């Protein structure tokens, strides 16, 4: 699924995208949580948790560098996916490879790499021509790479060579990088397509137990004003109490979706539940924070709709489905549902939104 639904559009400059990316970084990482036993050989639990926080703090610096210098490395391009920046994808893959294929030195203040498939395979995930520029940008963010030449056109890495990676400002960043990289390689299927993006710093991927969906949503809404966060959490609890199943999912937008699954005769995957969604919170580069409703029962409560504010009535009257087919208009994501900006205007319609969702859910 693409933000622009098959249409090619121009991306935002990378410094603007960096502000969006920064808003996705978790602000309130817990100080204590049990870790998946698979990480016990990396470090003790306290150092791992501190390493995650250190890596989170590094990501803030990374975003600031994108804001100040990212335009030198990445130009906006026309694309079907507004979140697809090859430069960022390349850095993400490179960091994962560094974390996964490395071991700590004796003092645990640097990572040592003697084998790095990304540098030697025929068709690497990060093109040879882009590897050096990615490493050069990472040096702007505080990393130091010893044992390779960053001034050449291609990284030369042969048998017996050692690449040393350090982060002198806070060596714990390396612990966070290593743990998240292992999760990205070995646990990404469990978390669908979230854990393999280090720039989200998804500490939940390394926990022994799944996070409570209330806490996940609270984190999802973290960048909104307090009153909107409260309203979002109230809606969540309201429809969980009605028996709905909720699921978080990331593709080229960020979704927290609600579906009726009581009648399902099979075990549903995260994607299956998402496909059955009745409504969702959505966050994307193109639309920002929205409440999206896949309305199917409007004819059963037409008299109730007439009591809604005019702006909401107009949204509902447009219907849900392909913009081209319904109204002969350019694609605006109508196939996803009816999109209501989740801002102060939503607070003003709080009761009406609850009545609307109640009638769709029941």
C-alpha positions in Angstrom: 0.0 0.0 0.0 1.4 3.4 -0.9 0.6 6.8 0.4 -0.2 8.1 -3.0 -1.9 4.9 -4.2 -0.1 4.5 -7.5 0.4 8.2 -8.2 3.9 9.6 -8.4 4.4 12.7 -6.2 7.3 14.8 -5.0 8.8 14.1 -1.7 9.4 16.7 1.0 13.0 17.9 1.4 14.9 15.6 3.7 15.2 18.3 6.4 11.4 18.4 6.6 11.2 14.6 6.6 13.7 14.6 9.5 11.3 16.5 11.7 8.7 13.8 11.0 11.2 11.0 11.7 12.2 12.7 14.9 8.5 12.6 16.1 8.5 8.8 15.7 11.4 8.2 18.1 10.1 7.0 21.5 10.3 9.7 24.2 9.5 7.6 27.3 11.5 4.4 27.2 10.9 2.4 30.4 13.8 2.1 32.8 13.0 -1.6 33.5 11.6 -4.4 31.4 12.5 -8.0 30.9 14.6 -8.8 27.9 14.3 -11.6 25.4 16.9 -14.2 26.5 18.5 -14.3 23.1 20.4 -11.0 24.0 21.9 -12.3 27.2 25.3 -12.9 25.5 25.5 -9.3 24.3 25.6 -7.5 27.7 23.8 -7.5 31.0 20.3 -6.3 31.1 21.0 -2.9 32.6 23.7 -2.1 30.0 21.3 -3.2 27.2 18.5 -1.0 28.4 20.9 1.9 28.8 22.3 1.2 25.4 18.8 1.5 23.9 18.4 4.9 25.5 21.8 5.9 24.3 21.0 4.9 20.7 17.7 6.8 21.0 19.6 9.9 22.0 22.0 9.3 19.1 18.9 9.3 16.7 18.0 12.7 17.9 21.4 13.9 16.9 21.1 12.0 13.6 17.9 13.9 12.8 19.5 17.2 13.7 22.3 16.4 11.2 19.7 15.5 8.6 18.1 18.9 9.2 21.4 20.8 8.8 23.3 18.7 6.2 21.0 16.1 4.8 20.3 18.2 1.6 23.9 17.5 0.6 23.3 13.8 0.5 19.6 13.4 -0.5 17.5 15.4 -2.9 13.6 15.1 -3.1 12.5 12.9 -5.9 9.2 11.8 -7.4 8.0 8.6 -5.9 4.9 6.5 -5.1 6.1 6.2 -1.4 6.7 9.5 0.3 8.7 7.8 3.1 11.1 6.1 0.7 14.4 8.0 0.9 17.1 5.8 -0.5 19.8 7.6 1.5 18.1 6.8 4.8 17.3 3.2 3.7 21.0 2.8 2.9 22.1 4.1 6.3 19.6 1.8 8.0 20.9 -1.3 6.2 24.5 -0.3 6.8 24.0 0.2 10.5 22.2 -3.2 10.8 25.1 -4.9 9.0 27.6 -3.2 11.3 25.7 -4.1 14.4 25.0 -7.7 13.4 28.4 -8.8 12.0 30.5 -7.2 14.7 31.9 -8.2 18.1 33.0 -6.0 21.0 36.7 -5.3 21.6 38.1 -6.2 25.0 37.1 -2.8 26.6 33.7 -2.9 25.0 34.1 0.6 23.7 34.3 -0.3 20.0 33.0 -2.9 17.6 35.3 -5.0 15.5 34.3 -6.4 12.1 36.4 -9.0 10.2 33.7 -10.1 7.7 31.1 -7.7 6.2 29.0 -9.2 3.3 27.7 -5.8 2.4 31.2 -4.8 1.3 31.9 -7.9 -0.7 28.8 -9.5 -2.2 28.1 -8.9 -5.9 24.8 -7.1 -5.4 24.7 -5.5 -2.0 21.6 -3.9 -0.4 23.6 -0.7 -0.3 25.3 0.1 -3.7 29.0 0.3 -3.5 28.9 3.8 -4.8 26.7 4.9 -1.8 28.5 3.0 1.0 31.2 5.6 1.5 28.9 8.6 1.5 26.7 6.9 4.2 29.8 6.2 6.4 30.9 9.8 5.8 27.5 11.1 7.1 27.7 8.8 10.1 31.0 10.4 11.0 29.2 13.7 11.1 26.9 12.1 13.7 29.8 11.0 15.9 30.9 7.6 14.7 34.6 6.9 14.0 35.5 4.2 11.4 39.1 2.9 11.5 40.7 0.4 9.2 39.1 1.5 5.9 39.6 4.4 3.5 36.6 6.8 3.3 38.3 9.0 0.7 38.1 6.4 -2.1 35.3 5.6 -4.6 34.6 2.2 -3.1 35.3 0.5 0.2 38.1 -2.0 -0.1 37.6 -4.8 2.4 39.7 -8.0 2.1 40.3 -11.1 4.1 42.3 -10.4 7.3 41.2 -6.7 7.3 39.6 -5.3 10.5 37.1 -2.5 10.6 36.8 -0.8 14.0 33.7 1.2 14.8 33.6 3.6 17.7 31.3 6.2 19.2 33.5 8.0 21.7 30.8 10.4 23.0 28.9 7.5 24.5 30.1 3.9 23.8 26.8 2.6 25.0 25.4 3.6 21.7 27.2 0.6 20.3 25.4 -1.8 22.7 22.1 -0.3 21.6 23.1 -0.7 17.9 24.2 -4.3 18.3 21.0 -5.4 20.1 18.6 -3.6 17.7 20.5 -5.0 14.7 20.1 -8.6 16.0 16.4 -7.9 16.5 16.2 -6.5 12.9 17.8 -9.6 11.5 16.2 -12.3 13.6 12.9 -10.9 15.0 11.6 -8.7 12.2 8.9 -11.2 11.2 7.4 -11.2 14.6 7.1 -7.4 14.5 6.2 -7.4 10.8 8.0 -4.4 9.2 8.9 -2.2 12.2 11.8 -3.9 14.0 14.0 -3.8 10.9 14.0 0.0 10.9 16.6 1.1 13.4 15.5 4.7 13.1 12.3 3.9 15.0 14.4 2.6 18.0 11.7 0.0 18.7 12.9 -1.2 22.1 9.7 -3.3 22.2 11.3 -5.7 19.7 13.8 -6.8 22.4 11.4 -7.3 25.2 10.6 -10.8 26.6 6.9 -10.1 26.5 4.7 -8.2 24.1 3.8 -4.6 25.1 0.3 -3.8 26.2 -1.6 -2.2 23.3 -2.6 0.8 25.5 1.1 1.6 26.1 1.8 1.1 22.4 -1.0 3.6 21.4 0.2 6.1 24.1 3.6 6.0 22.4 2.0 6.3 19.0 0.2 9.5 20.1 3.2 11.0 21.9 3.7 14.0 19.6 0.1 15.2 19.9 -1.2 17.8 22.5 -2.2 16.3 25.8 -6.0 16.7 25.2 -5.8 14.9 21.9 -3.7 12.1 23.5 -6.4 11.7 26.2 -9.2 11.6 23.6 -7.3 9.0 21.5 -6.8 6.8 24.6 -10.4 7.2 25.6 -11.5 6.0 22.1 -9.1 3.1 22.3 -10.5 1.9 25.7 -14.1 2.5 24.5 -13.8 0.1 21.5 -11.5 -2.4 23.3 -14.3 -2.7 25.8 -16.7 -3.4 22.9 -14.5 -6.3 22.0 -12.5 -4.9 19.1 -9.0 -6.1 18.3 -6.4 -3.5 17.7 -3.1 -3.8 15.9 -0.1 -1.5 15.1 1.4 -1.7 11.6 3.9 0.3 9.6 4.2 0.5 5.8 4.6 3.8 4.1 2.4 5.2 6.9 1.9 4.4 10.6 -1.3 2.7 11.6 -3.1 1.8 14.8 -6.2 0.0 13.6 -9.3 -1.5 15.1 -11.2 -4.5 13.7 -14.0 -6.9 14.7 -12.5 -10.4 14.8 -14.9 -12.3 17.0 -16.4 -14.3 14.1 -13.0 -15.2 12.6 -12.5 -19.0 12.4 -8.8 -18.9 12.0 -5.8 -17.3 13.7 -5.3 -13.9 12.2 -1.9 -12.3 11.5 -1.3 -8.6 12.1 -1.8 -7.9 8.4 -5.1 -9.9 8.4 -6.5 -7.9 11.3 -5.4 -4.7 9.6 -7.2 -5.7 6.4 -10.4 -6.1 8.5 -10.1 -2.7 10.2 -13.3 -0.6 10.7 -11.3 2.5 11.8 -7.8 3.5 12.7 -5.4 6.2 13.8 -3.0 7.0 11.0 0.1 9.1 10.8 1.8 9.8 7.5 4.0 12.4 5.9 1.3 13.3 3.5 -1.7 13.6 5.8 -0.3 14.0 9.3 -2.3 12.5 12.2 -5.8 11.4 11.1 -8.7 9.3 12.3 -9.7 7.1 9.3 -13.1 5.4 9.1 -14.1 2.7 6.6 -17.8 3.5 6.8 -20.2 0.8 5.6 -23.4 1.2 7.6 -24.3 4.9 7.0 -27.7 4.0 5.4 -28.7 2.4 8.8 -28.2 5.6 10.8 -28.9 8.4 8.2 -31.1 10.3 10.7 -28.3 10.4 13.2 -25.8 11.7 10.6 -28.2 14.7 10.0 -27.5 15.8 13.6 -23.7 15.9 13.1 -21.8 19.2 12.4 -22.0 20.2 8.8 -18.2 19.6 8.2 -18.6 16.0 9.4 -21.8 15.5 7.4 -19.9 16.7 4.3 -17.1 14.2 4.9 -19.5 11.4 5.4 -21.5 12.3 2.3 -18.4 11.9 0.2 -18.4 8.2 1.0 -15.6 5.7 1.2 -13.9 4.2 -1.8 -11.8 5.1 -4.8 -11.9 8.9 -5.5 -11.8 8.4 -9.3 -14.7 6.0 -9.3 -16.9 7.8 -6.8 -16.3 11.4 -7.8 -14.1 11.4 -10.9 -11.5 13.2 -8.8 -7.7 12.7 -8.4 -6.7 10.1 -5.8 -6.8 11.5 -2.2 -6.5 8.1 -0.5 -10.3 7.7 -0.4 -9.9 3.9 -0.7 -8.4 3.9 2.8 -11.5 5.4 4.4 -13.0 8.8 5.4 -10.1 10.8 6.8 -10.7 13.2 9.7 -7.7 15.3 10.8 -6.9 14.3 14.4 -6.5 17.9 15.7 -8.5 20.5 17.7 -11.3 20.2 15.1 -11.7 16.5 16.2 -11.9 17.6 19.8 -14.8 19.9 18.9 -16.6 16.9 17.4 -15.7 14.5 20.2 -19.2 13.3 21.0 -20.2 13.1 17.4 -17.2 11.0 16.5 -18.0 8.6 19.3 -21.6 8.3 18.1 -20.4 7.8 14.5 -17.9 5.1 15.4 -20.5 3.4 17.7 -22.9 3.0 14.8 -20.2 1.6 12.6 -18.8 -0.8 15.2 -22.1 -2.2 16.5 
